[in-house]
Amino acid sequence: MGEHATKVCIVGVSGKLGQYMVQHALERGYGVVGVCRESSVGKLDRFKGQITIVPGATNDPEVIKRAVTGCGGVLVVLVPRGVHGYATRTAQAVLDHAPPLARLVFSCGWHITRDGQDVYPWKLKAIVKVFGPLARLARFADLDDQVEACRRVFASDTLWTVVRGSDLEEGESQGLPVWSRHVGDPILKSNLTRRVDFALFMVEALRDDELVHESPAIVGCQTPSALAHVASA
């Protein structure tokens, strides 16, 4: 990880994924700075005294600038909330203000593609085709916002990783997920990951140089497709 390897910032820290990342980061000895809306600070009471919280909108450049100062890693939950470019502005703020050598790890959905080589199951394509316009019409979310956010990350010269998650479920950890460069790879067929393990992959990516400038699609290591891959190998 970068020159400030003992300190990480988690942007979107109050959600389920963010809180799991806090847990993993603390277990690994990192100092943690978290960013979340002021109304969500109370969700982090169990970490009181263990982490520093910077309250504010995650798409506010000044909030991000204050939070990422001195951090060797930044973990970002890209949420396409609303229809005003929330995810894009969050990503841009991190790209603009993170220290030059910091490792930046972003989370997004499987629908993001970097090179157009992904082969999506019909169910996912149908969800994106139907839900995307409806969510935008209701001003609830804009999937294109997450696409644009990731496009900017891919185009940057920072030390980025974009982790693309399959369907998430709650449950005890099953271990570090496995990954592939493209959706459609047989190893990913099971399309399911424990949320706690998605967070684990994000935190472990901070120190995995193999993942720099990669957009891994991940799946739980104990799913049938992952186990079949191990058996065939």
Backbone as CSV, one residue per row, in Angstrom:
resi,resn,N_x,N_y,N_z,CA_x,CA_y,CA_z,C_x,C_y,C_z
1,MET,0.846,-1.171,0.000,0.000,0.000,0.000,0.889,1.230,0.000
2,GLY,0.303,2.415,-0.065,1.052,3.647,-0.191,1.909,3.967,1.009
3,GLU,2.477,5.173,1.010,3.449,5.552,2.022,2.837,5.657,3.413
4,HIS,1.537,5.889,3.526,0.885,5.997,4.832,0.104,4.705,5.095
5,ALA,0.786,3.598,5.117,0.141,2.287,5.070,-0.648,1.936,6.315
6,THR,-0.518,2.701,7.394,-1.209,2.311,8.617,-2.569,2.977,8.765
7,LYS,-2.946,3.852,7.828,-4.184,4.607,7.970,-5.015,4.515,6.701
8,VAL,-6.299,4.172,6.852,-7.184,4.061,5.700,-8.443,4.879,5.932
9,CYS,-9.016,5.349,4.844,-10.283,6.070,4.890,-11.356,5.209,4.249
10,ILE,-12.517,5.125,4.879,-13.652,4.375,4.335,-14.765,5.367,4.031
11,VAL,-15.076,5.521,2.759,-16.083,6.477,2.307,-17.402,5.729,2.130
12,GLY,-18.403,6.108,2.925,-19.651,5.355,2.979,-19.586,4.351,4.112
13,VAL,-19.066,4.789,5.242,-18.708,3.884,6.343,-19.903,3.388,7.142
14,SER,-21.042,4.072,7.082,-22.138,3.725,7.977,-23.021,2.588,7.484
15,GLY,-22.921,2.238,6.198,-23.722,1.133,5.663,-23.202,-0.217,6.114
16,LYS,-23.922,-1.268,5.760,-23.512,-2.613,6.175,-22.129,-2.965,5.649
17,LEU,-21.896,-2.687,4.355,-20.598,-3.000,3.769,-19.504,-2.178,4.435
18,GLY,-19.771,-0.897,4.660,-18.780,-0.034,5.295,-18.414,-0.504,6.686
19,GLN,-19.407,-0.926,7.464,-19.133,-1.374,8.829,-18.330,-2.669,8.847
20,TYR,-18.602,-3.551,7.895,-17.779,-4.763,7.800,-16.335,-4.400,7.446
21,MET,-16.152,-3.400,6.580,-14.795,-2.986,6.228,-14.065,-2.410,7.434
22,VAL,-14.786,-1.649,8.264,-14.186,-1.146,9.504,-13.680,-2.302,10.356
23,GLN,-14.527,-3.289,10.522,-14.186,-4.460,11.338,-12.918,-5.135,10.827
24,HIS,-12.847,-5.388,9.517,-11.676,-6.050,8.946,-10.432,-5.165,9.060
25,ALA,-10.597,-3.870,8.823,-9.454,-2.952,8.869,-8.878,-2.864,10.283
26,LEU,-9.748,-2.774,11.282,-9.283,-2.714,12.669,-8.564,-4.001,13.067
27,GLU,-9.101,-5.135,12.621,-8.467,-6.423,12.933,-7.065,-6.517,12.342
28,ARG,-6.827,-5.779,11.261,-5.519,-5.796,10.604,-4.619,-4.659,11.061
29,GLY,-5.055,-3.929,12.063,-4.204,-2.918,12.663,-4.198,-1.567,11.988
30,TYR,-5.113,-1.325,11.059,-5.170,-0.018,10.403,-5.847,1.014,11.300
31,GLY,-5.376,2.239,11.225,-6.146,3.352,11.750,-7.244,3.658,10.752
32,VAL,-8.436,3.969,11.196,-9.582,4.127,10.291,-10.207,5.510,10.438
33,VAL,-10.393,6.159,9.303,-11.172,7.388,9.214,-12.404,7.072,8.369
34,GLY,-13.574,7.387,8.861,-14.800,7.076,8.128,-15.557,8.321,7.729
35,VAL,-16.178,8.284,6.542,-17.014,9.385,6.068,-18.446,8.895,5.915
36,CYS,-19.381,9.627,6.500,-20.796,9.316,6.312,-21.610,10.565,6.614
37,ARG,-22.887,10.557,6.215,-23.763,11.686,6.511,-23.923,11.845,8.019
38,GLU,-24.087,13.085,8.450,-24.181,13.362,9.882,-25.315,12.577,10.532
39,SER,-26.409,12.394,9.814,-27.556,11.667,10.366,-27.272,10.187,10.575
40,SER,-26.175,9.681,9.990,-25.860,8.253,10.097,-24.746,7.956,11.092
41,VAL,-24.193,8.979,11.712,-23.060,8.775,12.626,-23.414,7.812,13.750
42,GLY,-24.657,7.869,14.236,-25.078,7.007,15.336,-24.986,5.521,15.033
43,LYS,-25.016,5.164,13.750,-24.912,3.753,13.373,-23.540,3.181,13.714
44,LEU,-22.581,4.051,13.995,-21.201,3.616,14.223,-20.825,3.634,15.704
45,ASP,-21.819,3.699,16.580,-21.541,3.797,18.016,-20.685,2.661,18.538
46,ARG,-20.806,1.490,17.960,-20.022,0.342,18.463,-18.533,0.503,18.198
47,PHE,-18.183,1.439,17.306,-16.764,1.682,17.023,-16.244,2.944,17.721
48,LYS,-17.042,3.506,18.631,-16.666,4.747,19.297,-15.315,4.585,19.987
49,GLY,-14.435,5.547,19.777,-13.103,5.487,20.377,-12.098,4.703,19.565
50,GLN,-12.581,3.969,18.537,-11.675,3.159,17.721,-11.410,3.773,16.350
51,ILE,-12.352,4.618,15.872,-12.196,5.216,14.551,-12.480,6.712,14.627
52,THR,-12.000,7.446,13.642,-12.301,8.872,13.506,-13.391,9.031,12.451
53,ILE,-14.406,9.809,12.752,-15.517,10.005,11.816,-15.504,11.445,11.312
54,VAL,-15.585,11.593,9.993,-15.725,12.908,9.366,-17.145,12.963,8.809
55,PRO,-18.058,13.648,9.487,-19.447,13.693,9.013,-19.602,14.638,7.823
56,GLY,-20.425,14.226,6.874,-20.678,15.055,5.707,-21.037,14.199,4.515
57,ALA,-21.480,14.855,3.453,-21.837,14.138,2.225,-20.577,13.578,1.572
58,THR,-20.647,12.345,1.114,-19.463,11.733,0.516,-19.124,12.320,-0.847
59,ASN,-20.031,13.097,-1.419,-19.740,13.742,-2.706,-19.279,15.186,-2.526
60,ASP,-18.994,15.580,-1.306,-18.500,16.925,-1.008,-16.969,16.909,-1.044
61,PRO,-16.345,17.577,-2.010,-14.882,17.531,-2.132,-14.145,17.970,-0.873
62,GLU,-14.678,18.963,-0.154,-13.995,19.442,1.051,-14.032,18.386,2.163
63,VAL,-15.152,17.690,2.273,-15.265,16.607,3.260,-14.269,15.493,2.927
64,ILE,-14.236,15.093,1.662,-13.314,14.033,1.241,-11.861,14.467,1.431
65,LYS,-11.555,15.686,1.062,-10.178,16.189,1.209,-9.725,16.094,2.660
66,ARG,-10.588,16.472,3.583,-10.249,16.425,5.009,-10.074,14.983,5.483
67,ALA,-10.910,14.088,4.973,-10.895,12.705,5.454,-9.712,11.901,4.938
68,VAL,-9.312,12.115,3.690,-8.276,11.256,3.087,-6.858,11.746,3.355
69,THR,-6.700,12.920,3.943,-5.367,13.447,4.219,-4.556,12.461,5.059
70,GLY,-3.382,12.108,4.586,-2.504,11.207,5.327,-2.860,9.738,5.252
71,CYS,-3.824,9.369,4.395,-4.236,7.965,4.302,-3.498,7.253,3.172
72,GLY,-3.049,6.056,3.449,-2.387,5.254,2.425,-3.343,4.418,1.620
73,GLY,-4.591,4.362,2.050,-5.615,3.618,1.324,-6.969,4.267,1.507
74,VAL,-7.798,4.194,0.463,-9.155,4.725,0.535,-10.101,3.670,-0.029
75,LEU,-11.079,3.277,0.767,-12.087,2.299,0.370,-13.388,3.054,0.135
76,VAL,-13.974,2.904,-1.047,-15.100,3.738,-1.442,-16.292,2.884,-1.863
77,VAL,-17.426,3.076,-1.207,-18.678,2.441,-1.615,-19.358,3.392,-2.590
78,LEU,-19.385,3.019,-3.865,-19.983,3.870,-4.888,-21.487,3.593,-4.969
79,VAL,-22.274,4.512,-4.441,-23.731,4.350,-4.405,-24.360,5.319,-5.405
80,PRO,-25.104,4.815,-6.416,-25.731,5.704,-7.403,-27.018,6.313,-6.879
81,ARG,-26.928,6.956,-5.710,-28.118,7.493,-5.043,-28.646,8.717,-5.784
82,GLY,-29.960,8.769,-6.000,-30.572,9.928,-6.626,-30.190,10.071,-8.088
83,VAL,-30.432,11.255,-8.626,-30.194,11.467,-10.055,-29.310,12.694,-10.307
84,HIS,-28.457,12.979,-9.343,-27.619,14.175,-9.458,-26.128,13.846,-9.450
85,GLY,-25.771,12.667,-9.939,-24.363,12.327,-10.068,-23.645,12.079,-8.755
86,TYR,-24.336,11.508,-7.776,-23.753,11.310,-6.446,-22.504,10.435,-6.504
87,ALA,-22.596,9.292,-7.166,-21.447,8.378,-7.238,-20.303,9.011,-8.017
88,THR,-20.620,9.677,-9.114,-19.578,10.295,-9.929,-18.838,11.372,-9.151
89,ARG,-19.570,12.201,-8.423,-18.923,13.268,-7.663,-18.117,12.703,-6.496
90,THR,-18.592,11.606,-5.910,-17.825,10.952,-4.850,-16.503,10.430,-5.402
91,ALA,-16.579,9.701,-6.516,-15.362,9.146,-7.122,-14.388,10.254,-7.512
92,GLN,-14.912,11.320,-8.112,-14.041,12.412,-8.555,-13.361,13.095,-7.380
93,ALA,-14.082,13.267,-6.290,-13.492,13.887,-5.099,-12.345,13.041,-4.559
94,VAL,-12.521,11.727,-4.546,-11.457,10.833,-4.080,-10.266,10.882,-5.033
95,LEU,-10.530,10.832,-6.335,-9.451,10.883,-7.324,-8.669,12.194,-7.212
96,ASP,-9.365,13.273,-6.925,-8.727,14.589,-6.858,-7.912,14.799,-5.585
97,HIS,-8.346,14.206,-4.475,-7.768,14.598,-3.193,-7.009,13.503,-2.439
98,ALA,-7.093,12.254,-2.855,-6.324,11.207,-2.170,-4.832,11.437,-2.391
99,PRO,-3.987,11.085,-1.425,-2.542,11.207,-1.616,-2.097,10.460,-2.872
100,PRO,-1.089,10.963,-3.579,-0.684,10.398,-4.883,-0.378,8.902,-4.867
101,LEU,0.177,8.377,-3.794,0.559,6.965,-3.759,-0.459,6.095,-3.013
102,ALA,-1.602,6.646,-2.698,-2.613,5.874,-1.967,-3.236,4.802,-2.863
103,ARG,-3.564,3.667,-2.252,-4.328,2.629,-2.951,-5.802,2.966,-2.830
104,LEU,-6.483,3.025,-3.959,-7.909,3.373,-3.988,-8.705,2.147,-4.417
105,VAL,-9.641,1.721,-3.589,-10.440,0.527,-3.877,-11.915,0.920,-3.854
106,PHE,-12.576,0.778,-5.001,-13.975,1.169,-5.164,-14.852,-0.075,-5.285
107,SER,-16.078,0.009,-4.785,-17.032,-1.092,-4.947,-18.133,-0.685,-5.902
108,CYS,-18.600,-1.637,-6.710,-19.730,-1.376,-7.616,-20.376,-2.718,-7.954
109,GLY,-21.359,-2.686,-8.856,-22.063,-3.905,-9.235,-21.454,-4.590,-10.450
110,TRP,-21.932,-5.796,-10.728,-21.443,-6.566,-11.866,-21.743,-5.896,-13.200
111,HIS,-22.740,-4.996,-13.224,-23.137,-4.391,-14.500,-22.063,-3.463,-15.065
112,ILE,-21.097,-3.084,-14.234,-19.987,-2.252,-14.711,-19.049,-3.114,-15.557
113,THR,-18.668,-2.625,-16.730,-17.699,-3.335,-17.553,-16.591,-2.376,-17.957
114,ARG,-15.384,-2.863,-17.941,-14.251,-2.011,-18.297,-13.912,-2.110,-19.776
115,ASP,-13.973,-3.324,-20.311,-13.500,-3.540,-21.684,-14.561,-4.123,-22.610
116,GLY,-15.805,-4.256,-22.114,-16.877,-4.788,-22.943,-16.813,-6.283,-23.175
117,GLN,-15.934,-6.991,-22.470,-15.751,-8.437,-22.676,-16.612,-9.283,-21.733
118,ASP,-17.343,-8.642,-20.832,-18.164,-9.392,-19.882,-19.396,-9.972,-20.579
119,VAL,-19.778,-11.178,-20.166,-20.959,-11.847,-20.714,-21.960,-12.014,-19.570
120,TYR,-23.048,-11.256,-19.630,-23.972,-11.200,-18.499,-25.122,-12.190,-18.657
121,PRO,-25.569,-12.790,-17.527,-26.756,-13.649,-17.576,-27.990,-12.816,-17.915
122,TRP,-28.987,-13.456,-18.535,-30.173,-12.731,-18.977,-30.877,-12.039,-17.828
123,LYS,-30.860,-12.661,-16.634,-31.568,-12.088,-15.490,-30.968,-10.731,-15.108
124,LEU,-29.629,-10.645,-15.091,-28.983,-9.380,-14.749,-29.267,-8.326,-15.813
125,LYS,-29.217,-8.731,-17.080,-29.487,-7.777,-18.157,-30.921,-7.255,-18.063
126,ALA,-31.846,-8.137,-17.705,-33.250,-7.729,-17.582,-33.439,-6.755,-16.418
127,ILE,-32.775,-7.032,-15.303,-32.883,-6.150,-14.134,-32.364,-4.756,-14.472
128,VAL,-31.195,-4.702,-15.117,-30.615,-3.407,-15.475,-31.507,-2.668,-16.465
129,LYS,-32.063,-3.417,-17.443,-32.887,-2.788,-18.479,-34.196,-2.256,-17.915
130,VAL,-34.791,-2.990,-16.967,-36.089,-2.594,-16.420,-35.938,-1.682,-15.201
131,PHE,-35.100,-2.108,-14.256,-34.975,-1.355,-13.004,-34.296,-0.003,-13.218
132,GLY,-33.284,0.036,-14.098,-32.534,1.267,-14.310,-33.418,2.456,-14.644
133,PRO,-34.228,2.383,-15.722,-35.109,3.510,-16.066,-36.149,3.815,-14.994
134,LEU,-36.695,2.753,-14.336,-37.706,2.983,-13.301,-37.107,3.718,-12.108
135,ALA,-35.901,3.302,-11.704,-35.250,3.936,-10.561,-34.924,5.389,-10.868
136,ARG,-34.494,5.642,-12.109,-34.172,7.017,-12.510,-35.452,7.867,-12.572
137,LEU,-36.532,7.277,-13.076,-37.810,7.985,-13.167,-38.322,8.361,-11.777
138,ALA,-38.125,7.458,-10.819,-38.556,7.712,-9.447,-37.559,8.578,-8.686
139,ARG,-36.464,8.953,-9.369,-35.403,9.773,-8.772,-34.769,9.097,-7.573
140,PHE,-34.803,7.763,-7.577,-34.243,6.964,-6.478,-32.770,6.654,-6.718
141,ALA,-32.436,6.269,-7.933,-31.055,5.889,-8.245,-30.822,6.025,-9.740
142,ASP,-29.563,6.137,-10.109,-29.192,6.267,-11.518,-28.005,5.350,-11.793
143,LEU,-28.273,4.184,-12.385,-27.202,3.225,-12.642,-26.143,3.806,-13.576
144,ASP,-26.547,4.702,-14.477,-25.576,5.327,-15.368,-24.577,6.186,-14.599
145,ASP,-24.989,6.667,-13.441,-24.093,7.450,-12.595,-22.921,6.587,-12.127
146,GLN,-23.209,5.350,-11.745,-22.148,4.444,-11.321,-21.241,4.080,-12.502
147,VAL,-21.828,3.954,-13.683,-21.042,3.690,-14.892,-20.062,4.833,-15.143
148,GLU,-20.541,6.062,-15.051,-19.681,7.225,-15.272,-18.611,7.342,-14.188
149,ALA,-18.993,7.072,-12.950,-18.019,7.112,-11.856,-16.869,6.151,-12.128
150,CYS,-17.195,4.940,-12.544,-16.154,3.947,-12.807,-15.351,4.291,-14.055
151,ARG,-15.995,4.893,-15.046,-15.256,5.319,-16.234,-14.153,6.297,-15.847
152,ARG,-14.457,7.204,-14.938,-13.459,8.178,-14.499,-12.332,7.505,-13.716
153,VAL,-12.696,6.517,-12.904,-11.667,5.770,-12.172,-10.748,5.043,-13.151
154,PHE,-11.344,4.328,-14.119,-10.552,3.580,-15.098,-9.595,4.493,-15.871
155,ALA,-10.010,5.722,-16.108,-9.203,6.651,-16.910,-8.120,7.353,-16.096
156,SER,-8.144,7.192,-14.789,-7.205,7.924,-13.945,-5.863,7.180,-13.857
157,ASP,-4.840,7.906,-13.437,-3.519,7.297,-13.271,-3.208,7.008,-11.810
158,THR,-4.265,6.918,-10.994,-4.093,6.555,-9.590,-3.923,5.041,-9.457
159,LEU,-3.615,4.590,-8.250,-3.445,3.152,-7.986,-4.809,2.559,-7.595
160,TRP,-5.673,2.412,-8.590,-7.053,2.031,-8.324,-7.307,0.532,-8.511
161,THR,-8.371,0.084,-7.841,-8.999,-1.223,-8.078,-10.503,-1.002,-7.998
162,VAL,-11.256,-1.576,-8.915,-12.718,-1.498,-8.874,-13.250,-2.914,-8.665
163,VAL,-13.816,-3.163,-7.502,-14.313,-4.500,-7.149,-15.789,-4.597,-7.510
164,ARG,-16.110,-5.541,-8.392,-17.491,-5.700,-8.875,-18.142,-6.881,-8.157
165,GLY,-19.209,-6.586,-7.444,-19.808,-7.597,-6.587,-20.973,-8.333,-7.225
166,SER,-21.054,-9.619,-6.942,-22.218,-10.418,-7.321,-23.333,-10.130,-6.316
167,ASP,-24.407,-10.913,-6.336,-25.463,-10.755,-5.337,-24.861,-10.964,-3.946
168,LEU,-25.307,-10.164,-2.991,-24.758,-10.236,-1.640,-25.778,-10.813,-0.673
169,GLU,-25.280,-11.574,0.299,-26.136,-12.120,1.344,-25.442,-11.965,2.690
170,GLU,-26.238,-11.957,3.742,-25.681,-11.932,5.083,-25.277,-13.345,5.501
171,GLY,-24.466,-13.435,6.538,-24.038,-14.738,7.030,-22.603,-14.690,7.500
172,GLU,-22.181,-15.753,8.173,-20.815,-15.843,8.672,-19.823,-15.860,7.507
173,SER,-18.625,-15.377,7.771,-17.589,-15.358,6.744,-17.265,-16.765,6.267
174,GLN,-17.081,-16.890,4.957,-16.654,-18.156,4.353,-15.220,-18.068,3.834
175,GLY,-14.604,-16.890,3.994,-13.230,-16.714,3.526,-13.150,-15.725,2.369
176,LEU,-11.940,-15.475,1.926,-11.695,-14.496,0.868,-12.327,-14.956,-0.441
177,PRO,-13.175,-14.141,-1.061,-13.785,-14.522,-2.341,-12.742,-14.743,-3.431
178,VAL,-13.163,-15.428,-4.495,-12.317,-15.612,-5.675,-12.781,-14.633,-6.745
179,TRP,-11.929,-14.404,-7.746,-12.283,-13.381,-8.721,-11.875,-13.772,-10.135
180,SER,-12.475,-13.071,-11.064,-12.129,-13.216,-12.474,-12.176,-11.835,-13.112
181,ARG,-11.490,-11.678,-14.234,-11.517,-10.389,-14.928,-12.848,-10.144,-15.629
182,HIS,-13.601,-11.209,-15.894,-14.822,-11.009,-16.680,-16.004,-11.812,-16.133
183,VAL,-17.149,-11.137,-16.039,-18.392,-11.838,-15.758,-18.673,-12.762,-16.943
184,GLY,-19.104,-13.970,-16.640,-19.295,-14.983,-17.673,-18.309,-16.118,-17.509
185,ASP,-17.223,-15.879,-16.764,-16.269,-16.938,-16.449,-17.001,-17.980,-15.588
186,PRO,-16.793,-19.288,-15.861,-17.494,-20.332,-15.087,-17.301,-20.225,-13.579
187,ILE,-16.164,-19.692,-13.140,-15.915,-19.599,-11.695,-16.928,-18.694,-10.994
188,LEU,-17.550,-17.794,-11.758,-18.473,-16.820,-11.185,-19.947,-17.232,-11.304
189,LYS,-20.211,-18.398,-11.865,-21.583,-18.785,-12.194,-22.532,-18.744,-10.993
190,SER,-22.037,-19.013,-9.797,-22.911,-19.067,-8.619,-23.484,-17.703,-8.232
191,ASN,-22.794,-16.610,-8.596,-23.334,-15.258,-8.446,-23.802,-14.953,-7.015
192,LEU,-22.991,-15.294,-6.014,-23.380,-15.025,-4.634,-22.130,-14.857,-3.765
193,THR,-22.143,-13.838,-2.923,-21.028,-13.570,-2.016,-21.579,-13.097,-0.684
194,ARG,-20.992,-13.545,0.396,-21.352,-13.018,1.698,-20.877,-11.554,1.783
195,ARG,-21.731,-10.692,2.311,-21.378,-9.269,2.382,-20.106,-9.058,3.214
196,VAL,-19.971,-9.818,4.289,-18.779,-9.689,5.128,-17.515,-10.058,4.344
197,ASP,-17.656,-10.969,3.381,-16.498,-11.391,2.586,-16.219,-10.424,1.433
198,PHE,-17.260,-9.782,0.920,-17.041,-8.704,-0.048,-16.182,-7.619,0.602
199,ALA,-16.537,-7.266,1.841,-15.766,-6.268,2.581,-14.335,-6.742,2.806
200,LEU,-14.179,-8.030,3.090,-12.838,-8.598,3.287,-12.000,-8.451,2.024
201,PHE,-12.596,-8.717,0.866,-11.867,-8.585,-0.400,-11.421,-7.139,-0.604
202,MET,-12.300,-6.203,-0.289,-11.967,-4.781,-0.427,-10.749,-4.426,0.424
203,VAL,-10.757,-4.839,1.676,-9.657,-4.504,2.592,-8.369,-5.203,2.170
204,GLU,-8.459,-6.474,1.790,-7.264,-7.205,1.368,-6.682,-6.638,0.071
205,ALA,-7.540,-6.037,-0.766,-7.058,-5.450,-2.024,-6.089,-4.304,-1.785
206,LEU,-6.150,-3.687,-0.610,-5.249,-2.585,-0.303,-3.783,-2.985,-0.412
207,ARG,-3.497,-4.252,-0.144,-2.091,-4.682,-0.147,-1.802,-5.761,-1.190
208,ASP,-2.690,-5.881,-2.171,-2.500,-6.866,-3.234,-2.140,-6.126,-4.524
209,ASP,-0.846,-6.093,-4.836,-0.388,-5.354,-6.024,-0.929,-5.954,-7.324
210,GLU,-1.309,-7.225,-7.295,-1.855,-7.867,-8.489,-3.168,-7.209,-8.920
211,LEU,-3.842,-6.551,-7.971,-5.156,-5.966,-8.253,-5.095,-4.496,-8.666
212,VAL,-3.899,-3.922,-8.717,-3.786,-2.539,-9.179,-4.184,-2.480,-10.653
213,HIS,-5.090,-1.557,-10.983,-5.617,-1.369,-12.344,-6.359,-2.612,-12.856
214,GLU,-7.020,-3.305,-11.927,-7.893,-4.424,-12.264,-9.314,-4.099,-11.815
215,SER,-10.291,-4.718,-12.475,-11.696,-4.577,-12.051,-12.258,-5.978,-11.814
216,PRO,-11.802,-6.638,-10.735,-12.202,-8.022,-10.486,-13.694,-8.166,-10.207
217,ALA,-14.305,-9.168,-10.813,-15.664,-9.580,-10.465,-15.508,-10.746,-9.491
218,ILE,-16.183,-10.688,-8.351,-15.909,-11.674,-7.312,-17.131,-12.516,-6.991
219,VAL,-16.847,-13.686,-6.392,-17.892,-14.594,-5.944,-17.373,-15.322,-4.716
220,GLY,-18.269,-15.760,-3.844,-17.870,-16.441,-2.617,-17.028,-17.683,-2.886
221,CYS,-16.002,-17.891,-2.070,-15.062,-18.998,-2.310,-15.668,-20.360,-2.015
222,GLN,-16.815,-20.401,-1.305,-17.452,-21.678,-0.992,-18.677,-21.959,-1.864
223,THR,-18.919,-21.142,-2.862,-20.044,-21.375,-3.758,-19.721,-22.560,-4.684
224,PRO,-20.751,-23.212,-5.251,-20.487,-24.370,-6.107,-19.551,-24.081,-7.274
225,SER,-19.686,-22.924,-7.902,-18.838,-22.636,-9.070,-17.387,-22.420,-8.648
226,ALA,-17.179,-21.795,-7.508,-15.810,-21.589,-7.010,-15.174,-22.921,-6.622
227,LEU,-15.934,-23.777,-5.960,-15.392,-25.081,-5.539,-15.111,-25.955,-6.755
228,ALA,-15.962,-25.859,-7.780,-15.732,-26.638,-9.016,-14.457,-26.177,-9.698
229,HIS,-14.178,-24.881,-9.659,-12.960,-24.356,-10.243,-11.740,-24.898,-9.510
230,VAL,-11.799,-24.900,-8.184,-10.682,-25.419,-7.391,-10.461,-26.902,-7.704
231,ALA,-11.556,-27.657,-7.782,-11.455,-29.095,-8.052,-10.832,-29.361,-9.418
232,SER,-11.216,-28.581,-10.424,-10.679,-28.789,-11.769,-9.215,-28.374,-11.853
233,ALA,-8.842,-27.381,-11.037,-7.449,-26.920,-11.038,-6.534,-27.936,-10.383
